[in-house]
Structures are given as structure tokens and as C-alpha cells.
Amino acid sequence: MSSPGLFDAPPSPIRTRLVDKLHKLAEQEIYIGTSSWKYEGWLGQVFTEDRYVTRGKFSRKKFEENCIAEYGEVFPIVCGDFAFYQFPTQAFWQKLFTTAPPNLRWAFKVPEEITVKQWPGHARYGARAGRENENFLNADLFCRLFLDALAPYKDRVSVMIFEFGTLSKKTMPGLDAFLTQVNKFLSELPDGWRYSIEIRNPEYLEADYFSCLRSYNVAHVLNAWTRMPELDLQLKLDDVFTADFTVVRALLKYGRPYESAVKAFEPYKSVQEENPAARDALKAIIARAQRIKQPAFVFVNNRLEGNAPGTIDAVTDFATP
């Protein structure tokens, strides 16, 4: 594990600001972090390049294996998007939590094996491509292969995120059918964990959806995404806060596909396109959490404006002395 060295370059101004602001907010149970963390574009901003030099050269391998330790010096929480694509092994979890600072909190996207209704017709899904997923909302599988593996690190896990991609009428006739299955699934989950649901069907943002989540103290994930109402519009919906905690994922500008954002913003070195509406909504969510003294877990993606640390720096100035 890397550690600060005597001859490391001094911290960047943005890093110094973020450390101060984000740790003060974390003391109020407002945890703000990013979606994933292994971004070389953040070198010289969040990360110190000297820590990842081997034989006089920057080592990408060393960086990817160890930068979570330095990330945790700056941010109090991170969203592990990687978990969406697999059930990580116990050995993987042990290595991750050993490398990461013990005070770093985590959110995890639940594996798509649980939340995909029909497998996409993509080559990486092999023979399953285009087929119905027989494990959709399988509570037993989720508990055995995910929660049980994470149990030794439970005190470091803040929230689980069930991300549902856009559900077609063919695979899910409508909100009633969705809620029938979600209600059964949530009723089978064990207590003691925070759960949240992120949907990509804007037509599901109805009273019955919010009521279902509220009955289990499950948070609706306020999400900025290509085809979802923008964050400021979601905030205006009645009863949009469904739990005694808040979860936010600021991912994309409305109308912009993921691939276009990647092409426009890589390697994510700086904010390239400010999103005033999203920034104002994030400020409002943070201010609400402060006002009512309720935990909040806020995650910002590089693809929103081009550089998640820069976006976070911009939306947290008002929140701390």
C-alpha cells in the first residue's frame, strides 16, 4: 500500500479544499464521493503521481492496485460500480477492504444478475444474450452470493443500489407488474442493510412506486441519466424521498448517451461542460440533508461534466464554513 512520501509533490489546491469540505460534511453524515475511482486523469488533482512510480516510471498497474488508499484520504465514500458485472469472490472482497482505508465507506451496485430482466443482445453475454434472466430479483441468490460475502465488512457498507435498466413493455408490461415483483423481492431481504432502487423508466415515477419503496424504507435513487427527468424535476415530485436516508447518482446530462459522454470527456482531467441545473439540484439535496439532519450518500460521475472532483468541489462550497 502506498503512503505519503517525504518528497511527494505538495497537494493540489482542489485536493486540499475537498479534504476539508468533504470531511466536515461527513461529520454531518453527508457522504459525497464518486462513481469508481481508477482515473489517471485525476493525477495531480486527487492522486499524487510520485506514489505510483516504479523504476523511474509511472506504473499503471501500481496505480490501479493501490490508488484506492489515496482516494480514501480525500473522499469519505465511493460507489463500487464494478460489482454490477459480477458476484465478487470472498478473496476479492478481502483484498479490496484490506487495501482501502478502514474509514472509507462504500456503496455497491448490486450485480445485474439480480436486476436484469432480459439479457442484452451483446456478445459479452454469450449464449444468454437476448434471453430472459431466470435469476431476476432472486432474493436468495442475492443474499447467498452478495450479502453473505460482504457480511464481514458490513460496518463499512453504507448502501446497496439496485439499478434497473430501461424495461421494455415486452419484458415488463408496466409499473404494476414491476411493483408486484419488487414488492415480493423487498419483503424477502434481511434487515440491517440500507437498500435503494434506481430506475430508468420515467413513467414509473408514480405514487405507487414511491409508496412501495417507502413501505420498506428503501430509497429512490435520485439519478441524472439520459432519459430520466433531470434532478431538479425529480425533486419536485411528491413523496420522492422514500427513506430515512437519501441516495443520489449524478451520472449524465439529460439527452446525452453514455458513449457520447465518454468520447467528449475522457480522460476526465477537468470540468469541460458545466451543468448549472444539476449543480443547483445537488446543492439543494445537500442542504436538505443538513436541514433535517438525515444521512445522504451522493455520487458524482465524470460523465456529468467531465471531471467528478471538480463538480463536487463546485457544489460543496456553500455547505461548509
SERO-4910 file (N, C-alpha, C, O; in steps of 0.05 Angstrom, whole numbers):
BEGIN
 pado doro    nc1    nc2    nc3   cac1   cac2   cac3    cc1    cc2    cc3    oc1    oc2    oc3
  Met    A     17    -24      0      0      0      0     18     25      0     37     27     15
  Ser    A     11     44    -17     27     68    -19     20     87      5     -2     86     16
  Ser    A     39    103     12     35    123     33     50    148     25     68    148      9
  Pro    A     42    171     37     55    196     30     85    195     35     94    184     55
  Gly    A    100    205     16    129    205     19    140    232     25    127    253     22
  Leu    A    165    233     35    177    258     43    180    277     20    178    301     24
  Phe    A    184    266     -4    189    283    -27    165    284    -46    168    292    -69
  Asp    A    141    276    -38    117    278    -54    112    307    -61    119    325    -45
  Ala    A    101    312    -84     93    340    -91     72    349    -71     56    333    -61
  Pro    A     71    375    -66     50    386    -47     22    380    -59     19    379    -83
  Pro    A      2    377    -41    -25    372    -51    -35    395    -68    -29    418    -64
  Ser    A    -51    388    -88    -63    408   -105    -84    425    -90    -94    415    -70
  Pro    A    -89    449    -98   -109    465    -85   -136    452    -83   -150    453    -62
  Ile    A   -145    438   -104   -171    426   -104   -172    403    -84   -192    398    -70
  Arg    A   -150    388    -82   -149    366    -63   -151    377    -34   -165    366    -18
  Thr    A   -136    398    -29   -137    410     -2   -166    419      5   -175    415     27
  Arg    A   -179    432    -15   -207    441    -10   -225    417     -5   -242    418     13
  Leu    A   -223    397    -22   -241    374    -19   -237    360      8   -257    353     21
  Val    A   -213    356     16   -208    342     42   -222    357     64   -235    345     81
  Asp    A   -219    383     64   -231    400     85   -261    399     85   -274    394    105
  Lys    A   -273    403     61   -302    405     59   -315    378     63   -335    376     77
  Leu    A   -305    358     50   -319    332     50   -318    319     77   -336    305     85
  His    A   -296    323     92   -295    311    118   -313    325    138   -323    313    156
  Lys    A   -316    351    134   -335    366    151   -363    357    146   -380    354    164
  Leu    A   -370    353    120   -396    343    113   -401    314    123   -423    308    132
  Ala    A   -380    298    122   -383    270    131   -389    270    161   -403    251    171
  Glu    A   -379    289    176   -385    291    205   -415    296    209   -426    291    231
  Gln    A   -429    306    189   -458    311    190   -473    288    177   -497    289    172
  Glu    A   -459    266    170   -470    242    156   -479    249    128   -498    237    118
  Ile    A   -465    267    116   -469    273     87   -444    264     73   -423    278     75
  Tyr    A   -446    242     59   -422    229     47   -423    234     17   -441    226      3
  Ile    A   -402    247      7   -401    254    -21   -376    242    -33   -354    246    -24
  Gly    A   -380    227    -55   -358    214    -68   -364    211    -98   -380    225   -109
  Thr    A   -349    193   -110   -351    190   -139   -360    161   -147   -360    143   -130
  Ser    A   -366    158   -172   -372    132   -183   -346    120   -194   -335    130   -214
  Ser    A   -336    100   -180   -310     88   -186   -287    108   -179   -293    130   -170
  Trp    A   -262    100   -184   -240    116   -174   -214    114   -190   -196    130   -186
  Lys    A   -211     94   -207   -185     90   -220   -182    107   -245   -182     96   -268
  Tyr    A   -179    133   -242   -178    151   -264   -151    165   -265   -145    182   -247
  Glu    A   -134    159   -285   -108    172   -287   -111    202   -292    -93    217   -286
  Gly    A   -134    210   -303   -138    238   -308   -139    255   -282   -136    279   -283
  Trp    A   -142    241   -259   -142    255   -233   -114    258   -221   -111    270   -200
  Leu    A    -94    248   -235    -66    251   -225    -59    281   -225    -65    296   -244
  Gly    A    -47    290   -203    -41    318   -200    -64    334   -189    -62    358   -183
  Gln    A    -87    321   -186   -111    334   -175   -119    320   -149   -119    332   -128
  Val    A   -127    295   -151   -134    278   -128   -110    260   -121   -104    256    -97
  Phe    A    -98    249   -142    -76    230   -137    -49    242   -141    -45    261   -157
  Thr    A    -29    232   -127     -1    241   -128     15    221   -145     19    199   -137
  Glu    A     24    230   -168     37    212   -187     61    199   -175     67    175   -181
  Asp    A     76    213   -158    101    201   -146     96    175   -131    114    159   -129
  Arg    A     72    172   -121     66    147   -106     65    122   -123     66    100   -113
  Tyr    A     62    126   -149     58    103   -167     80    100   -187     76     89   -209
  Val    A    104    109   -179    127    106   -196    143     81   -189    148     76   -166
  Thr    A    150     66   -209    166     42   -206    189     43   -226    185     47   -250
  Arg    A    214     41   -217    238     43   -234    238     68   -250    245     68   -274
  Gly    A    230     90   -238    231    116   -250    208    122   -269    208    144   -281
  Lys    A    189    104   -272    166    109   -290    140    104   -276    137     88   -258
  Phe    A    119    119   -284     93    115   -274     83     87   -281     85     78   -304
  Ser    A     73     73   -261     63     45   -264     33     45   -263     21     49   -241
  Arg    A     21     39   -285     -9     37   -285    -18     15   -267    -38     18   -253
  Lys    A     -4     -7   -267    -11    -30   -250    -10    -22   -221    -29    -28   -206
  Lys    A     11     -9   -212     13      0   -185     -9     20   -178    -20     19   -156
  Phe    A    -15     38   -197    -36     57   -193    -63     44   -189    -77     49   -169
  Glu    A    -70     26   -206    -96     13   -205    -99     -4   -180   -121     -7   -170
  Glu    A    -77    -16   -171    -79    -34   -148    -79    -18   -122    -90    -29   -102
  Asn    A    -69      6   -121    -65     20    -96    -78     47    -93    -79     58    -71
  Cys    A    -89     58   -114    -98     86   -113   -123     89    -95   -130    111    -87
  Ile    A   -137     67    -89   -160     69    -71   -151     79    -43   -167     93    -29
  Ala    A   -127     74    -35   -117     83     -9   -115    114     -9   -123    127     10
  Glu    A   -104    125    -31   -102    154    -33   -130    167    -37   -135    188    -27
  Tyr    A   -147    153    -52   -174    163    -56   -187    167    -29   -201    188    -24
  Gly    A   -184    148    -11   -196    150     16   -185    172     33   -197    179     54
  Glu    A   -162    183     26   -151    206     40   -167    232     34   -167    251     49
  Val    A   -180    231     11   -195    255      1   -225    252      5   -238    270     15
  Phe    A   -236    229     -4   -264    225     -4   -273    206     18   -258    187     25
  Pro    A   -296    211     30   -305    193     52   -321    169     42   -326    150     58
  Ile    A   -328    168     16   -344    146      6   -339    143    -24   -331    162    -37
  Val    A   -344    119    -34   -341    113    -63   -363     93    -70   -371     77    -54
  Cys    A   -372     95    -95   -391     76   -106   -377     55   -122   -363     61   -142
  Gly    A   -379     30   -114   -366      8   -128   -384     -2   -151   -399    -21   -149
  Asp    A   -382     12   -174   -398      4   -197   -390    -23   -208   -406    -37   -221
  Phe    A   -365    -31   -203   -355    -56   -214   -372    -80   -206   -373   -100   -221
  Ala    A   -385    -79   -183   -400   -102   -173   -424   -108   -191   -435   -130   -189
  Phe    A   -432    -89   -207   -455    -94   -225   -450   -117   -244   -469   -130   -253
  Tyr    A   -425   -122   -251   -419   -141   -272   -411   -169   -262   -404   -186   -278
  Gln    A   -412   -174   -236   -403   -200   -226   -411   -203   -197   -419   -183   -183
  Phe    A   -410   -227   -187   -410   -232   -158   -381   -235   -150   -369   -256   -153
  Pro    A   -370   -214   -138   -341   -216   -130   -337   -239   -110   -355   -245    -94
  Thr    A   -313   -251   -111   -307   -273    -93   -299   -262    -66   -294   -238    -62
  Gln    A   -299   -280    -46   -291   -272    -19   -263   -262    -19   -256   -243     -4
  Ala    A   -245   -274    -36   -218   -265    -37   -216   -237    -48   -199   -221    -40
  Phe    A   -233   -231    -68   -233   -204    -79   -241   -183    -58   -228   -163    -55
  Trp    A   -262   -190    -43   -271   -171    -22   -249   -167     -2   -245   -144      7
  Gln    A   -236   -188      6   -216   -186     27   -193   -168     18   -183   -151     33
  Lys    A   -184   -171     -8   -163   -154    -18   -172   -125    -20   -157   -107    -13
  Leu    A   -196   -121    -29   -207    -93    -32   -208    -79     -5   -198    -57     -3
  Phe    A   -220    -92     14   -223    -79     40   -197    -77     56   -194    -61     74
  Thr    A   -178    -94     49   -151    -92     62   -136    -68     50   -121    -55     64
  Thr    A   -138    -64     24   -124    -42     10   -137    -15     17   -122      4     20
  Ala    A   -163    -14     18   -177     11     23   -174     20     52   -172      3     70
  Pro    A   -173     46     58   -172     55     85   -196     46    101   -218     45     90
  Pro    A   -193     39    126   -216     28    141   -238     49    146   -261     41    151
  Asn    A   -232     74    143   -253     95    147   -268    101    122   -287    116    123
  Leu    A   -260     90     99   -274     95     74   -299     79     72   -299     55     76
  Arg    A   -321     92     67   -347     79     65   -353     72     36   -342     83     17
  Trp    A   -371     52     32   -376     41      6   -406     40      0   -422     35     18
  Ala    A   -412     45    -25   -438     38    -37   -432     18    -59   -411     20    -72
  Phe    A   -450     -1    -63   -445    -21    -84   -470    -24   -102   -492    -26    -92
  Lys    A   -465    -23   -128   -486    -31   -147   -488    -61   -145   -469    -76   -147
  Val    A   -513    -70   -142   -518    -99   -139   -514   -112   -167   -520    -99   -187
  Pro    A   -504   -136   -168   -499   -149   -194   -523   -150   -212   -546   -154   -203
  Glu    A   -519   -145   -238   -540   -145   -257   -554   -173   -258   -577   -174   -268
  Glu    A   -541   -193   -249   -554   -220   -247   -580   -218   -232   -598   -234   -236
  Ile    A   -583   -198   -215   -607   -195   -198   -627   -175   -211   -651   -178   -207
  Thr    A   -617   -155   -226   -634   -133   -235   -640   -132   -265   -656   -116   -273
  Val    A   -628   -150   -281   -633   -150   -309   -656   -170   -315   -654   -193   -308
  Lys    A   -677   -160   -328   -700   -177   -334   -694   -194   -359   -701   -218   -359
  Gln    A   -682   -182   -379   -675   -197   -403   -646   -189   -411   -640   -165   -412
  Trp    A   -630   -209   -416   -602   -203   -422   -599   -188   -448   -612   -195   -468
  Pro    A   -583   -167   -448   -579   -152   -473   -568   -169   -495   -554   -189   -490
  Gly    A   -574   -162   -520   -564   -178   -543   -536   -170   -550   -530   -161   -572
  His    A   -518   -173   -530   -490   -164   -534   -472   -189   -532   -478   -208   -518
  Ala    A   -451   -189   -548   -434   -212   -550   -422   -221   -523   -418   -245   -518
  Arg    A   -418   -202   -505   -405   -209   -479   -423   -227   -462   -414   -239   -443
  Tyr    A   -449   -228   -469   -468   -245   -453   -469   -273   -465   -483   -291   -454
  Gly    A   -455   -278   -486   -453   -305   -497   -480   -317   -504   -498   -304   -515
  Ala    A   -484   -342   -495   -509   -357   -502   -533   -344   -488   -556   -350   -496
  Arg    A   -529   -328   -467   -552   -316   -453   -563   -291   -467   -585   -283   -460
  Ala    A   -548   -280   -486   -556   -255   -499   -585   -258   -510   -591   -276   -525
  Gly    A   -602   -239   -502   -629   -238   -512   -649   -255   -497   -673   -254   -502
  Arg    A   -639   -271   -478   -656   -289   -463   -666   -277   -437   -654   -258   -427
  Glu    A   -688   -288   -427   -698   -279   -401   -678   -288   -380   -666   -309   -381
  Asn    A   -675   -271   -360   -658   -277   -337   -673   -292   -316   -691   -280   -303
  Glu    A   -667   -317   -312   -682   -333   -293   -676   -325   -264   -691   -333   -246
  Asn    A   -655   -309   -259   -649   -300   -232   -658   -272   -226   -650   -260   -206
  Phe    A   -675   -261   -243   -685   -234   -238   -699   -232   -211   -718   -247   -206
  Leu    A   -689   -214   -194   -700   -209   -168   -701   -235   -151   -721   -241   -138
  Asn    A   -680   -250   -152   -677   -274   -136   -664   -267   -110   -640   -264   -108
  Ala    A   -680   -264    -89   -671   -254    -63   -651   -274    -51   -632   -266    -38
  Asp    A   -657   -300    -53   -639   -320    -42   -612   -319    -54   -592   -319    -39
  Leu    A   -610   -316    -80   -584   -315    -94   -569   -289    -85   -545   -290    -80
  Phe    A   -583   -267    -84   -571   -242    -76   -559   -244    -48   -537   -235    -43
  Cys    A   -574   -256    -30   -565   -259     -2   -541   -277      0   -521   -271     13
  Arg    A   -542   -300    -14   -521   -320    -12   -495   -311    -24   -474   -315    -13
  Leu    A   -497   -299    -48   -472   -293    -63   -462   -264    -60   -440   -258    -68
  Phe    A   -479   -247    -48   -470   -219    -46   -470   -210    -17   -449   -202     -6
  Leu    A   -493   -210     -4   -494   -200     23   -477   -217     42   -463   -206     59
  Asp    A   -478   -243     40   -463   -260     58   -433   -256     54   -418   -256     74
  Ala    A   -424   -251     29   -396   -246     24   -387   -220     36   -364   -217     44
  Leu    A   -406   -201     37   -399   -174     48   -403   -172     78   -395   -152     90
  Ala    A   -415   -192     90   -422   -190    118   -398   -183    136   -401   -167    155
  Pro    A   -374   -193    131   -351   -186    148   -344   -156    147   -330   -146    165
  Tyr    A   -353   -143    127   -346   -114    123   -371    -97    125   -371    -74    115
  Lys    A   -392   -107    137   -418    -93    138   -416    -65    148   -430    -47    139
  Asp    A   -399    -60    169   -398    -34    181   -385    -13    162   -385     11    168
  Arg    A   -374    -22    140   -362     -4    120   -379      0     95   -372     16     77
  Val    A   -402    -13     95   -420    -12     72   -444      6     79   -459      0     98
  Ser    A   -447     28     64   -468     47     70   -495     41     57   -516     44     69
  Val    A   -494     31     32   -519     28     18   -515      9     -6   -494      9    -19
  Met    A   -535     -6    -12   -537    -23    -36   -554     -9    -57   -575      3    -50
  Ile    A   -546    -10    -82   -561      3   -103   -570    -18   -124   -553    -31   -136
  Phe    A   -596    -21   -126   -608    -39   -146   -614    -22   -171   -633     -7   -171
  Glu    A   -597    -24   -191   -601     -8   -216   -616    -25   -236   -607    -46   -245
  Phe    A   -639    -15   -244   -655    -28   -265   -653    -12   -291   -660     11   -292
  Gly    A   -642    -25   -312   -641    -11   -337   -669     -7   -348   -688    -17   -337
  Thr    A   -671      7   -370   -697     13   -382   -711    -14   -388   -700    -31   -403
  Leu    A   -735    -17   -377   -750    -42   -381   -771    -37   -404   -788    -19   -402
  Ser    A   -770    -54   -424   -788    -51   -447   -815    -63   -439   -818    -79   -421
  Lys    A   -836    -55   -454   -862    -66   -449   -863    -96   -454   -878   -110   -441
  Lys    A   -846   -105   -471   -845   -134   -477   -835   -150   -453   -846   -171   -447
  Thr    A   -815   -139   -439   -804   -154   -416   -818   -147   -390   -818   -163   -371
  Met    A   -830   -123   -388   -844   -114   -364   -868    -97   -373   -865    -74   -381
  Pro    A   -893   -109   -372   -917    -95   -383   -921    -67   -372   -932    -50   -386
  Gly    A   -913    -62   -347   -918    -35   -336   -910    -34   -307   -899    -52   -296
  Leu    A   -917    -11   -295   -909     -7   -267   -921    -27   -248   -908    -37   -230
  Asp    A   -947    -35   -252   -959    -54   -234   -944    -80   -233   -939    -92   -212
  Ala    A   -937    -90   -257   -922   -115   -259   -895   -112   -245   -886   -131   -231
  Phe    A   -882    -90   -249   -856    -85   -237   -858    -85   -207   -842    -98   -193
  Leu    A   -878    -71   -196   -881    -68   -167   -889    -95   -154   -881   -100   -132
  Thr    A   -904   -111   -169   -911   -137   -158   -885   -154   -152   -883   -166   -131
  Gln    A   -867   -153   -171   -842   -168   -167   -823   -154   -147   -810   -168   -131
  Val    A   -822   -128   -148   -804   -113   -129   -814   -116   -101   -798   -120    -82
  Asn    A   -840   -115    -97   -852   -118    -70   -845   -145    -58   -837   -146    -35
  Lys    A   -848   -166    -74   -841   -193    -64   -811   -194    -57   -804   -205    -36
  Phe    A   -794   -183    -74   -766   -184    -70   -758   -169    -45   -743   -180    -28
  Leu    A   -768   -145    -42   -760   -129    -18   -770   -142      8   -757   -140     28
  Ser    A   -792   -156      6   -803   -169     31   -785   -192     40   -787   -200     63
  Glu    A   -768   -202     22   -751   -225     28   -723   -217     36   -707   -234     43
  Leu    A   -717   -191     35   -690   -182     42   -686   -180     72   -705   -172     86
  Pro    A   -662   -186     82   -657   -184    111   -655   -154    119   -647   -137    104
  Asp    A   -661   -150    144   -658   -123    156   -628   -118    161   -611   -137    159
  Gly    A   -621    -93    167   -594    -87    176   -577    -76    154   -554    -68    159
  Trp    A   -587    -74    129   -573    -61    107   -591    -39     96   -615    -40     98
  Arg    A   -578    -18     85   -593      2     70   -595     -6     41   -576    -14     28
  Tyr    A   -620     -5     30   -625    -12      3   -636     12    -12   -650     29     -1
  Ser    A   -630     14    -38   -640     35    -55   -646     25    -83   -633      5    -91
  Ile    A   -664     37    -97   -672     28   -123   -669     51   -143   -678     74   -138
  Glu    A   -655     46   -165   -652     65   -187   -666     54   -212   -659     33   -221
  Ile    A   -684     70   -222   -699     62   -246   -691     79   -269   -682    102   -266
  Arg    A   -696     69   -293   -690     83   -318   -716     86   -335   -714     93   -358
  Asn    A   -739     80   -323   -765     84   -336   -779    108   -323   -790    105   -302
  Pro    A   -778    131   -336   -790    155   -324   -820    152   -318   -830    165   -299
  Glu    A   -834    135   -333   -862    132   -329   -868    117   -303   -891    116   -294
  Tyr    A   -848    105   -290   -852     91   -265   -852    111   -241   -858    102   -218
  Leu    A   -845    136   -245   -844    155   -223   -872    164   -215   -880    187   -219
  Glu    A   -886    145   -203   -914    149   -195   -917    144   -165   -899    133   -152
  Ala    A   -940    152   -155   -945    149   -126   -942    120   -116   -931    116    -95
  Asp    A   -951    101   -132   -950     73   -123   -921     64   -121   -914     48   -103
  Tyr    A   -904     73   -139   -875     66   -138   -863     77   -112   -849     62    -97
  Phe    A   -867    102   -107   -856    114    -83   -867    102    -57   -853     98    -38
  Ser    A   -893     95    -58   -906     83    -35   -894     55    -29   -889     48     -6
  Cys    A   -889     40    -50   -877     13    -46   -850     15    -33   -844      1    -14
  Leu    A   -833     33    -43   -806     36    -32   -808     46     -3   -793     37     15
  Arg    A   -826     65      2   -829     76     29   -837     55     49   -828     56     72
  Ser    A   -853     36     41   -863     15     60   -840     -2     70   -843    -16     90
  Tyr    A   -817     -2     55   -794    -18     64   -770     -1     72   -748    -11     77
  Asn    A   -774     26     73   -753     45     79   -730     41     59   -706     41     66
  Val    A   -737     38     34   -718     36     12   -718     63     -3   -739     74     -9
  Ala    A   -694     73     -8   -692     99    -21   -695     98    -51   -684     80    -64
  His    A   -710    117    -62   -709    121    -91   -683    136    -97   -678    156    -85
  Val    A   -668    125   -116   -643    138   -123   -649    162   -142   -658    158   -165
  Leu    A   -644    186   -132   -646    209   -149   -624    208   -170   -600    211   -162
  Asn    A   -631    204   -195   -610    198   -215   -612    216   -239   -633    220   -251
  Ala    A   -589    228   -246   -586    243   -271   -577    223   -292   -555    213   -291
  Trp    A   -594    218   -312   -589    198   -332   -602    207   -358   -619    224   -359
  Thr    A   -593    196   -380   -600    204   -407   -630    208   -411   -638    229   -421
  Arg    A   -646    190   -402   -675    191   -407   -692    195   -382   -717    192   -383
  Met    A   -679    201   -360   -695    206   -335   -699    236   -332   -682    252   -340
  Pro    A   -721    244   -319   -724    273   -313   -700    283   -298   -689    269   -281
  Glu    A   -692    308   -304   -668    319   -291   -673    321   -261   -695    321   -251
  Leu    A   -651    322   -246   -652    321   -217   -671    342   -205   -686    336   -186
  Asp    A   -670    366   -216   -687    387   -205   -716    381   -209   -733    389   -192
  Leu    A   -723    367   -230   -751    359   -235   -759    336   -216   -781    335   -206
  Gln    A   -741    317   -212   -747    295   -193   -751    306   -165   -768    296   -150
  Leu    A   -737    327   -158   -740    338   -131   -768    350   -127   -777    353   -104
  Lys    A   -781    358   -149   -808    370   -147   -830    349   -145   -853    356   -140
  Leu    A   -823    324   -148   -844    303   -147   -853    298   -118   -836    298   -100
  Asp    A   -878    295   -114   -889    289    -87   -877    263    -77   -876    243    -91
  Asp    A   -869    263    -52   -860    238    -38   -836    225    -51   -833    201    -49
  Val    A   -819    240    -65   -796    228    -78   -775    218    -58   -759    200    -65
  Phe    A   -775    228    -34   -757    218    -13   -772    196      2   -791    201     17
  Thr    A   -763    171     -2   -778    148      8   -766    134     32   -777    114     41
  Ala    A   -743    144     42   -730    130     64   -719    151     83   -720    175     78
  Asp    A   -707    142    105   -695    160    125   -666    165    118   -650    173    136
  Phe    A   -659    162     93   -633    169     82   -637    175     52   -658    168     41
  Thr    A   -618    189     40   -621    197     12   -597    186     -4   -575    185      6
  Val    A   -603    177    -28   -583    168    -47   -585    183    -73   -607    186    -84
  Val    A   -562    193    -83   -562    208   -108   -540    198   -126   -518    192   -116
  Arg    A   -546    195   -152   -525    188   -171   -527    208   -194   -546    206   -211
  Ala    A   -509    226   -196   -508    246   -217   -490    236   -239   -465    238   -238
  Leu    A   -502    224   -260   -487    208   -279   -483    222   -306   -461    224   -316
  Leu    A   -505    231   -318   -504    242   -345   -522    266   -348   -542    269   -333
  Lys    A   -516    283   -368   -534    304   -376   -558    292   -390   -555    273   -405
  Tyr    A   -582    304   -385   -606    294   -398   -602    295   -428   -593    315   -440
  Gly    A   -609    273   -441   -608    271   -470   -582    262   -482   -580    257   -506
  Arg    A   -561    260   -465   -535    252   -475   -530    222   -470   -530    214   -446
  Pro    A   -525    206   -490   -519    178   -486   -492    175   -472   -474    192   -474
  Tyr    A   -489    153   -458   -465    147   -443   -440    148   -461   -420    160   -454
  Glu    A   -442    135   -484   -419    133   -502   -410    161   -512   -386    166   -515
  Ser    A   -429    179   -516   -422    206   -524   -407    221   -503   -389    237   -508
  Ala    A   -416    217   -477   -402    230   -455   -374    220   -452   -355    235   -447
  Val    A   -370    194   -455   -343    183   -454   -325    195   -475   -302    203   -470
  Lys    A   -335    196   -499   -320    207   -522   -313    236   -518   -291    245   -524
  Ala    A   -332    251   -506   -328    280   -503   -309    287   -480   -294    306   -481
  Phe    A   -309    270   -459   -296    279   -434   -271    264   -426   -255    274   -411
  Glu    A   -266    240   -437   -242    225   -430   -217    243   -436   -217    257   -456
  Pro    A   -196    242   -419   -192    225   -396   -200    237   -369   -190    230   -348
  Tyr    A   -219    255   -370   -232    266   -345   -213    283   -328   -213    281   -304
  Lys    A   -197    299   -342   -178    316   -327   -190    341   -315   -179    351   -295
  Ser    A   -211    351   -327   -223    377   -318   -252    379   -325   -261    365   -343
  Val    A   -266    396   -311   -294    402   -319   -294    415   -346   -280    435   -350
  Gln    A   -309    404   -365   -310    414   -392   -336    426   -400   -338    442   -419
  Glu    A   -357    420   -385   -384    430   -392   -400    431   -366   -411    411   -357
  Glu    A   -402    455   -355   -417    458   -330   -447    453   -335   -458    459   -356
  Asn    A   -460    441   -315   -488    434   -316   -501    449   -292   -505    437   -271
  Pro    A   -509    474   -296   -520    490   -274   -544    478   -260   -546    479   -236
  Ala    A   -562    466   -276   -586    454   -264   -579    431   -245   -590    428   -223
  Ala    A   -561    414   -254   -553    391   -238   -538    401   -213   -542    390   -191
  Arg    A   -521    421   -216   -507    432   -193   -526    443   -172   -523    439   -149
  Asp    A   -546    458   -182   -565    470   -163   -581    448   -149   -587    451   -125
  Ala    A   -588    427   -163   -603    405   -151   -586    391   -130   -595    384   -108
  Leu    A   -560    386   -136   -542    374   -116   -540    391    -91   -540    381    -69
  Lys    A   -537    417    -95   -536    435    -72   -561    434    -55   -560    434    -31
  Ala    A   -584    432    -69   -610    431    -54   -612    405    -38   -622    405    -16
  Ile    A   -602    383    -50   -604    358    -36   -585    358    -11   -593    348     10
  Ile    A   -561    369    -14   -543    371      8   -555    389     30   -553    382     54
  Ala    A   -566    411     22   -577    430     41   -601    417     56   -604    422     80
  Arg    A   -617    402     42   -640    388     55   -630    368     76   -640    367     98
  Ala    A   -609    353     69   -598    334     88   -587    348    113   -590    338    135
  Gln    A   -574    370    109   -564    386    132   -587    396    149   -586    395    173
  Arg    A   -608    406    135   -630    418    150   -645    398    167   -652    404    190
  Ile    A   -650    374    156   -666    355    171   -649    335    186   -659    316    199
  Lys    A   -622    338    183   -603    321    197   -608    291    190   -612    274    207
  Gln    A   -607    286    164   -612    259    153   -588    250    137   -577    266    122
  Pro    A   -580    225    139   -557    216    123   -562    218     93   -585    214     84
  Ala    A   -542    225     79   -544    227     50   -519    216     37   -497    220     47
  Phe    A   -522    201     15   -500    189      1   -501    199    -28   -519    191    -43
  Val    A   -482    216    -36   -483    230    -61   -459    222    -78   -436    224    -69
  Phe    A   -465    212   -102   -443    203   -120   -444    218   -146   -466    221   -159
  Val    A   -421    228   -155   -419    244   -180   -401    229   -199   -380    218   -191
  Asn    A   -409    227   -224   -395    213   -245   -380    233   -262   -388    255   -267
  Asn    A   -356    224   -272   -341    240   -291   -357    249   -315   -353    270   -327
  Arg    A   -376    232   -323   -391    237   -348   -412    259   -346   -425    266   -365
  Leu    A   -416    269   -321   -435    291   -318   -425    317   -330   -438    330   -346
  Glu    A   -400    324   -322   -388    349   -332   -360    346   -343   -349    365   -354
  Gly    A   -348    322   -339   -321    318   -349   -301    312   -327   -280    301   -333
  Asn    A   -307    319   -302   -289    314   -280   -304    315   -254   -312    336   -245
  Ala    A   -308    291   -242   -325    290   -218   -313    306   -194   -329    319   -181
  Pro    A   -287    305   -189   -277    321   -167   -282    351   -170   -289    365   -151
  Gly    A   -280    361   -195   -286    389   -200   -315    396   -195   -321    417   -184
  Thr    A   -333    378   -203   -362    382   -198   -367    383   -169   -382    400   -159
  Ile    A   -356    363   -154   -360    362   -125   -349    387   -111   -362    397    -93
  Asp    A   -326    396   -120   -315    420   -108   -334    444   -112   -337    460    -94
  Ala    A   -346    445   -135   -364    468   -141   -390    467   -125   -401    488   -118
  Val    A   -400    443   -119   -427    442   -106   -425    441    -75   -445    440    -62
  Thr    A   -401    441    -64   -398    439    -35   -388    464    -22   -386    465      3
  Asp    A   -382    485    -37   -372    510    -25   -392    522     -5   -384    531     16
  Phe    A   -417    521    -12   -438    534      5   -442    519     31   -452    530     51
  Ala    A   -435    493     32   -444    475     53   -427    475     77   -434    464     98
  Thr    A   -403    487     75   -385    487     98   -375    515    104   -375    532     86
  Pro    A   -368    520    129   -358    547    136   -334    556    120   -324    578    124
***
